[in-house]
Amino acid sequence: MPVGEASTDVRPLVTPQYDLEVHVQDSGFRCDGGLMTNTFTRQTATRRTLLSGAVSGAAVAALGHLDAHESIAQDASPVVSPIALTDAVETSSGPVVGVVADGVASFKGIPYTVPLTGELRWTPPQAMTPWTDPLQALDFCHDCMQVVGAERLATEPSEDCLCLNVWRPYGDVMIDALLPGLVWIHGGGYVGGGSSIPWFDGSQFARHGMVVITFNYRLGRFGFFAPSALLDNTETPYANYGYLDQIAVLRWVQENISDFGGDPSRVTLMGESAGGASVVHLMTSPYLEDGLFQQAVILSGGGRLALLDRSMDRESLTSLSAPTVDNLFAASVGVTGSGQAALDELRSMSAEKLVDDLDLEKLGRRKLVGGSLVGVPTTDGEIVSGQPGDHFLDGTAKSMPVIIGTTAIDVPTHFPPSKVRPLSWFGPDEAAAREAYGFGDDRFLGPSDLVALNLAIGADMTMHEPAHFIASTMQQAGYDSWVYRFTYTAESTRPKSTAQIHAGELPFLFDNLEAHYGDVVTDNDQATATAFNTYVANFVKSGDPNGAGLPEWPPVTPSEFEVMNFTLDDGPVFGPDPRTSVALVAAARERH
């Protein structure tokens, strides 16, 4: 049966939920606390379970939505939304079977490489030996190793984590033509995050008529590590294994998206924070071949300078090179030397010992107060070959249509040279900058003033001005591009929150507010989510965010500083950037 057709052997289940196991047991599936598991092939050691026998669309379980946090016996309400299995989709690695629910087919936990553990730790992704029995792509695989608790993950982190997930429209919403693709790179400072975070569900985007792919990539010391033992005993490229994972996924998409009804020539790459910075680096990397993606959506990803980076050989009093930092870590866990024996020791070390206490909070403190960074990308000369802004300026970056923007209160990772006299960086515009940042009364700037001022200037230098810079550069290269600012906050968070923080826009982007805010979502919240999600969906489908029912969003004019502001109370409003300081930062950049 073609993937676009639903099975006719679906038995709507309208009996009470407490009776569910009795009614579906004969299909081979049972419902366990809201999670669907196969009773005849269940394996507790891994989520990569293969069906023991051929499964087609005729093998269907009509499973209702259950709350994993409530006992079945506590809720005897009828199940009204059936879930069915898809037919097997043939991929380059083997057939996969997904789940259909509410007009969307999802395929979760598809491995895109062999597990890179043990002797394969710190190696590039590798092709899998194709399987023959259909893979049950019913649930997320593990998210990648990280400090537990920093992110709202739906899985337990593991080193065996390199999987991807696919959503696509199904049934009545299908069309004959190939659908555009949207690939999402999660953020988390390169040390956290994952594809299982509830509001990263791709269903709403899929309902717009596209194929959505999310995935995991190696984090922290698993993804970005460069001790001498590794450099001296392996071939390049090294140090940036997380980026190699991202590239492997893009190549997988080119090879397989058509099997899910997608068009490999219409792929948009989207990411936020470290994910947005990854999009920027993939646009500027000479290692990456052309044609893996044709458009980009960059959320709080910087663009002039790398958000977080390390040097392979340059050192200073406050920042050591990546090999020096990673050698110090190796020595701290009892591994010294640069020979093969040292590398073998590092590869045999437990994953928990490698993670140590490295999380986003610790990384952020090091970036803000100074110190050598750990577990983030390295300028290796192959995958990362210099600062992104240089590539955009000299024309070596990949040119394409772009949506790029920031949140009202975004994070800084770069600051003026003098934190004691930060306004001096503006030169002849110092007085105007003092006014723009709210210190126009010429008063003495005390310690708290300087902290606030450095953070505000740093956010402009790191996020807000680079968004205009990248959009303007793409516009001048002949590709329409758009800039946004996300100010809106959920009404349940007010009055405490009246300007959106870094990453706070993501439930709105995916139009999955209830996954984040629960049952307190208001009509205004939903209207903002619908608008933001639809603008991006329109862009993915047509290269232009504009469409029926939405306020007009003109492309950037390089000489102007204008944004589509998702305002607190007035919906999306296009006009001058509310941060007048951004133009001053751009002028200072030109002088420096």
C-alpha positions, 0 to 999 in steps of 0.5 A, spaced: 500 500 500 502 506 498 505 511 504 499 516 502 494 511 503 491 509 510 489 502 512 482 500 511 483 495 517 482 500 523 477 498 528 475 505 532 475 504 539 470 507 543 470 502 549 472 506 556 480 506 557 480 501 562 478 496 557 483 498 552 488 492 553 483 487 552 480 490 546 487 491 543 491 485 545 490 481 539 493 486 535 500 485 538 500 491 542 498 494 549 498 501 552 502 501 558 502 508 561 500 512 555 506 508 551 505 504 545 509 497 546 509 491 542 508 485 546 511 480 542 518 484 540 519 488 546 526 489 548 528 493 554 535 495 552 534 499 546 528 503 543 531 501 536 526 495 536 525 491 529 518 487 528 520 480 528 515 479 522 513 483 516 508 488 519 503 492 513 498 497 514 493 491 515 496 490 522 493 496 526 492 498 533 486 503 534 489 506 540 486 512 544 490 518 547 492 516 554 495 521 559 502 518 561 501 521 568 494 518 570 492 511 571 488 508 566 483 506 572 482 513 574 479 515 567 474 511 564 472 517 558 471 514 551 477 514 546 475 518 540 481 519 536 484 512 533 491 511 532 494 507 526 500 504 523 503 506 517 505 501 511 513 500 511 517 506 508 523 504 504 529 508 506 536 507 505 537 503 511 531 499 511 523 499 512 520 503 517 513 503 520 510 509 523 504 511 527 498 515 524 494 520 528 490 526 527 492 527 519 499 526 521 504 520 520 510 520 524 516 516 524 520 516 530 527 514 533 530 512 526 538 511 526 542 515 521 548 511 523 551 505 527 552 507 534 558 511 535 560 508 542 566 504 544 571 504 539 567 508 535 567 514 540 569 520 536 569 517 529 564 520 524 557 517 522 558 511 519 553 507 514 549 502 517 548 495 514 541 495 512 535 491 516 530 487 512 524 487 517 521 493 518 523 498 524 518 500 529 519 507 528 514 509 534 517 513 539 523 517 540 530 514 541 534 516 547 537 524 547 544 524 547 548 524 553 548 530 558 547 533 565 540 530 567 535 535 569 537 542 565 532 540 559 525 538 559 527 531 555 522 526 554 527 520 554 533 518 558 540 521 555 544 515 552 550 515 548 547 511 543 542 517 541 543 518 534 536 518 531 532 522 527 524 523 527 520 524 521 513 527 520 508 528 514 501 529 512 497 523 511 490 521 508 486 527 506 491 532 507 496 529 502 497 532 495 500 529 489 506 533 488 513 532 493 512 536 499 518 541 501 522 539 507 524 542 514 530 540 518 530 542 525 536 543 529 535 544 537 539 548 541 542 547 548 549 551 548 552 544 544 551 541 551 544 540 552 537 539 549 534 534 544 529 532 539 524 529 544 522 536 548 515 536 547 514 542 544 518 540 538 513 535 535 513 537 528 505 535 527 503 542 526 508 544 521 506 537 517 499 539 517 501 545 513 503 540 507 511 539 509 515 533 511 519 535 518 525 532 520 528 533 527 534 529 530 539 528 535 547 530 535 553 529 539 553 534 545 559 536 550 565 532 550 562 527 545 561 532 540 566 537 541 573 534 544 580 535 541 585 532 546 592 530 543 590 523 544 585 524 539 588 528 534 594 524 534 591 518 532 585 519 528 584 522 521 581 529 520 576 532 520 576 532 528 574 536 534 567 537 531 563 531 531 557 534 533 557 538 526 559 531 522 552 528 525 548 534 523 551 534 516 550 526 516 543 528 517 542 533 511 545 527 507 540 522 509 535 527 508 537 528 501 537 520 500 531 519 503 526 525 504 523 523 497 521 516 500 516 520 505 513 524 499 518 530 500 522 534 495 530 534 496 531 540 492 526 544 497 529 543 504 529 549 509 534 548 515 532 551 521 535 552 528 535 556 535 541 558 539 546 553 538 542 550 533 541 557 529 549 558 530 549 551 527 545 553 521 550 559 520 556 555 521 553 550 515 552 556 511 559 558 511 563 551 512 567 549 506 567 542 508 559 542 506 557 541 499 552 545 496 545 543 495 544 540 502 539 545 503 536 551 500 533 556 505 534 557 512 531 560 518 535 562 524 533 563 531 537 567 536 543 564 532 548 570 532 552 571 525 558 575 526 562 571 531 561 564 533 556 564 539 561 559 542 567 557 539 574 555 541 581 555 538 585 549 536 592 553 537 591 560 539 592 561 547 591 567 551 591 568 559 584 567 559 583 562 554 586 556 553 586 552 546 581 546 545 587 541 546 590 544 552 583 544 555 581 537 553 588 534 555 587 537 562 580 534 563 583 527 560 589 528 566 583 530 571 580 523 570 587 519 570 589 519 562 595 522 560 599 522 554 598 522 546 598 515 544 593 510 542 593 507 549 591 514 552 585 514 546 583 507 548 582 509 555 578 515 553 574 511 549 573 505 554 571 511 560 564 511 562 559 516 559 557 519 565 564 520 567 565 524 560 559 528 562 562 530 568 558 536 571 558 540 564 551 543 563 549 550 560 549 554 566 556 552 567 558 554 560 554 560 561 558 562 567 565 561 563 563 565 557 560 571 561 566 572 566 571 569 562 575 562 562 576 557 557 570 553 554 569 546 554 564 541 549 563 547 544 565 547 537 573 548 535 575 552 529 579 546 526 580 549 519 576 544 515 568 544 518 569 551 522 574 555 518 574 562 521 568 567 523 562 566 520 561 574 518 568 574 514 565 568 510 558 573 509 562 579 507 567 575 502 562 572 499 564 565 500 558 563 505 552 559 501 547 564 499 539 563 500 533 566 502 533 567 510 528 568 516 532 570 521 531 574 528 531 574 536 527 575 542 526 581 546 531 579 551 536 575 548 543 572 550 550 575 549 556 571 548 560 577 546 562 584 549 565 591 548 573 590 549 572 594 555 567 592 560 569 598 565 568 603 559 563 599 554 560 606 551 567 608 548 566 602 543 561 607 540 566 612 538 563 618 536 556 615 537 558 614 545 553 620 547 547 617 542 549 610 545 548 612 552 541 615 550 539 609 546 541 604 552 537 609 557 543 612 561 542 619 557 542 623 564 550 623 564 550 620 571 555 616 574 555 609 572 555 604 578 557 597 578 549 595 577 549 600 571 555 597 568 553 590 568 546 592 565 549 596 560 554 590 558 549 585 557 544 590 553 550 592 548 552 584 548 545 582 546 546 587 540 553 585 538 551 577 539 544 577 536 540 583 534 545 586 529 548 580 526 540 578 524 540 585 520 547 583 518 546 576 515 539 578 512 542 584 509 547 580 506 543 575 503 538 581 500 544 584 497 546 577 494 539 577 490 535 573 495 529 576 499 530 575 507 526 577 513 528 579 520 523 578 526 523 580 533 519 576 538 517 580 544 510 576 546 509 573 552 504 568 554 499 571 558 499 567 564 506 569 565 504 576 566 506 581 569 512 578 571 514 577 564 513 582 559 518 581 554 520 574 551 527 571 553 531 567 549 528 560 547 521 562 549 519 563 542 519 556 541 513 553 543 510 559 539 514 557 533 512 549 533 504 552 535 505 547 541 503 551 546 499 546 551 505 542 551 509 548 555 503 552 558 498 546 559 491 549 560 492 556 561 493 558 554 489 564 552 486 566 545 491 571 544 497 566 546 494 561 540 493 567 535 500 569 536 503 562 535 498 561 529 501 567 526 508 565 527 508 558 525 504 560 519 509 565 517 515 560 517 510 555 514 509 559 508 516 561 507 518 553 507 513 552 502 514 558 497 520 562 500 516 568 502 513 568 509 507 572 507 500 569 506 492 570 507 490 573 513 497 575 515 500 582 516 504 584 510 512 582 512 516 586 507 523 583 506 529 587 509 532 593 506 539 593 507 539 601 509 534 600 514 533 597 521 526 594 520 523 588 523 516 584 524 515 585 531 511 580 535 508 585 540 506 584 547 499 586 545 498 588 538 500 582 534 505 582 528 507 589 527 512 591 521 516 597 523 523 600 525 527 596 530 524 598 537 532 597 539 535 604 536 541 601 539 542 596 533 543 601 528 549 604 532 552 597 533 552 596 526 555 603 525 561 601 530 562 594 527 563 598 520 568 603 524 572 597 527 
